[in-house]
Amino acid sequence: MAMTAPTANELKLDEPAGERAVFIDKDGTLIDDVPYNVDPLLVSLTLGAGPALALLNAVGFRLVVVSNQPGIAYGRFGPSALGNVEERIQELLAPYGVAIEGFYYCPHARFEGCGCRKPSPGLIRAAALERGIDVAASWLVGDILDDVEAGRRAGCRTALIANGNETEWFFSDLRMPTIVADSLSRAARAIVSTRHTAADTPGSRRHAGALVGRR
């Protein structure tokens, strides 16, 4: 279904273009989740992902992928194997005039206790530092609450895609998303329609999961 959305001029957003980004989880958010997959032939965008990212890009959001990849730690594949997946994602997004600016991965297993595996904010902070991104003007979009917590810890606003991939639902102040949507398309529309204020802080209640309805 075609997505109707306000144009950049209609939105009159306050943030300067180029300094803000949307940090996007990969598996289950940007592409369909196939566990430990590095075969580019099995990579497919989630429904509406292309137009959603085009909308975000059109209003000045840079696009960065942040993804846990424990398959590296488990020996399922090597870090270089992700390059083929990245190329396929860029190919799939090209018809929409969209490109991912950077891919950032945590190669560790949960038990290793690193600072980059979501829900820790290390990937987001590294990307922001390297690329000059203002995290307070940015968003994290993911399909589980660990994504939300990583974004909140980094200082972003957050969008949870409630597509059934979150199964534990352990809430805390750091695990309450700014918005909840049932698709990346709906999340993108909500993000571009939200005028900039300071990023959510623990204890704030204005972020408490405003549900965005179905398309």
C-alpha positions in Angstrom: 0.0 0.0 0.0 1.3 3.4 -0.9 2.2 5.6 2.1 0.9 9.2 2.3 2.9 11.5 4.4 3.6 15.3 4.8 6.4 16.8 2.9 9.5 18.3 4.4 8.3 21.8 3.7 4.9 21.1 5.2 6.5 19.7 8.4 8.7 22.8 9.0 10.9 20.8 11.4 13.1 22.7 13.8 16.3 20.6 13.7 19.1 21.5 11.4 19.4 18.9 8.5 22.4 16.6 8.6 22.9 16.5 12.4 20.2 14.1 13.4 19.8 10.4 12.5 17.6 7.5 12.9 19.5 4.5 14.3 17.8 1.4 13.0 17.9 -2.2 14.3 18.6 -4.6 11.4 17.0 -8.0 12.0 13.2 -7.8 12.5 13.1 -4.0 12.0 14.8 -3.2 8.7 14.9 -6.7 7.2 12.9 -9.8 7.9 14.5 -11.8 10.7 16.2 -15.0 9.5 18.4 -16.1 12.4 22.1 -16.0 11.8 21.6 -15.3 8.1 24.5 -14.0 6.0 23.1 -15.3 2.6 22.1 -12.2 0.6 19.5 -14.2 -1.3 17.5 -14.6 1.9 17.6 -10.8 2.7 14.3 -9.0 2.3 13.1 -5.6 3.5 10.3 -5.6 6.1 7.0 -4.4 4.7 7.1 -0.7 3.8 10.7 -0.3 4.9 11.8 1.4 1.6 9.2 4.2 1.6 9.6 4.6 5.4 13.3 5.2 5.1 12.8 7.5 2.1 10.4 9.6 4.2 12.9 9.9 7.1 15.8 10.7 4.7 13.7 13.4 2.9 13.2 15.4 6.1 16.9 15.3 7.0 17.4 12.2 9.0 20.6 10.3 8.4 20.2 6.5 8.5 22.5 4.2 10.5 22.1 0.5 11.3 23.0 -0.7 14.8 22.8 -4.4 15.3 23.8 -7.2 17.7 25.4 -10.0 15.8 26.2 -12.8 18.3 26.5 -15.3 15.4 30.1 -14.0 15.2 30.8 -15.0 18.8 29.1 -18.3 18.3 31.2 -19.1 15.2 28.2 -19.2 12.9 29.9 -16.7 10.5 32.8 -14.3 10.3 32.6 -10.5 10.5 33.4 -10.2 6.8 30.3 -12.2 5.9 28.1 -9.3 6.9 29.4 -7.3 3.9 27.3 -9.3 1.5 24.2 -8.6 3.6 25.0 -4.9 3.7 25.4 -4.8 -0.1 22.0 -6.5 -0.5 20.3 -4.1 1.8 21.7 -1.2 -0.1 20.5 -2.8 -3.4 17.0 -3.2 -2.0 16.9 0.4 -0.8 18.3 1.9 -4.0 15.0 2.0 -5.9 13.7 4.3 -3.1 16.6 6.7 -3.4 17.9 5.7 0.0 21.2 4.5 1.3 22.3 3.4 4.8 25.2 5.7 5.9 26.9 3.2 8.2 26.5 -0.3 9.7 27.6 -0.8 13.3 27.7 -4.3 14.9 28.3 -5.9 18.2 30.1 -9.2 17.6 29.8 -10.4 21.2 27.6 -12.9 23.0 25.4 -11.7 25.9 27.6 -13.4 28.5 30.7 -11.5 27.5 29.4 -8.3 29.2 30.6 -5.8 26.5 29.6 -2.2 26.3 28.4 -2.4 22.7 25.7 -5.1 22.8 22.2 -3.6 23.0 20.7 -2.8 25.6 24.1 -1.0 26.2 24.4 2.2 24.2 28.0 1.6 22.8 27.0 1.1 19.2 24.9 4.3 19.1 27.6 6.4 20.9 30.3 5.1 18.6 28.3 5.9 15.4 27.3 9.3 16.8 30.9 10.2 17.7 32.3 9.0 14.4 29.7 10.7 12.2 29.0 13.9 14.2 25.4 13.0 15.0 23.4 14.8 17.7 21.9 11.9 19.7 19.5 14.3 21.5 17.9 15.1 18.1 17.9 11.5 16.9 15.8 8.4 17.2 16.4 4.7 17.7 13.9 2.3 16.0 13.8 -1.4 17.0 11.6 -4.3 17.5 12.5 -5.3 21.1 12.9 -3.5 24.4 16.6 -4.0 24.4 16.7 -1.7 21.4 14.6 0.9 23.3 16.9 0.7 26.3 20.0 1.2 24.2 18.5 4.3 22.6 17.3 5.8 25.9 20.8 5.2 27.5 22.4 6.9 24.5 20.0 9.9 24.8 17.8 9.3 21.8 14.0 9.2 21.5 12.8 5.7 20.7 10.3 3.9 18.6 9.3 0.3 19.3 7.9 -1.7 16.4 5.4 -4.0 18.0 5.6 -6.8 15.5 5.6 -9.8 17.9 9.4 -10.1 18.2 9.5 -8.8 21.8 8.5 -11.8 24.0 9.6 -10.8 27.5 8.1 -7.3 28.1 10.2 -6.4 31.1 9.5 -2.6 31.5 11.5 0.0 33.4 12.0 3.8 32.9 14.7 3.0 30.4 12.5 0.5 28.5 9.6 2.8 27.8 9.6 3.9 24.2 8.6 7.4 23.0 6.2 5.8 20.5 4.9 2.3 19.7 3.9 1.4 16.1 2.9 -1.7 14.4 5.2 -1.2 11.4 8.3 0.8 10.3 6.0 2.8 8.0 3.8 4.0 10.9 6.9 4.7 13.1 8.4 6.8 10.3 5.2 8.9 9.9 5.1 9.4 13.7 8.8 10.4 13.9 8.6 13.1 11.1 5.4 14.5 12.6 7.0 14.9 16.1 8.6 18.3 16.5 11.9 18.3 18.3 12.2 18.7 22.0 14.9 17.4 24.4 15.3 13.6 24.3 13.4 11.6 26.9 14.9 11.2 30.2 14.4 8.4 32.8 11.3 9.2 34.9 9.7 11.2 32.1 6.2 10.1 31.3 5.6 11.9 28.0 7.4 9.1 26.2 5.2 6.3 27.6 4.4 4.4 24.5 1.8 6.4 22.5 0.4 3.7 20.2 0.3 4.5 16.5 -2.5 2.7 14.8 -2.4 0.4 11.8 -2.1 1.8 8.2 
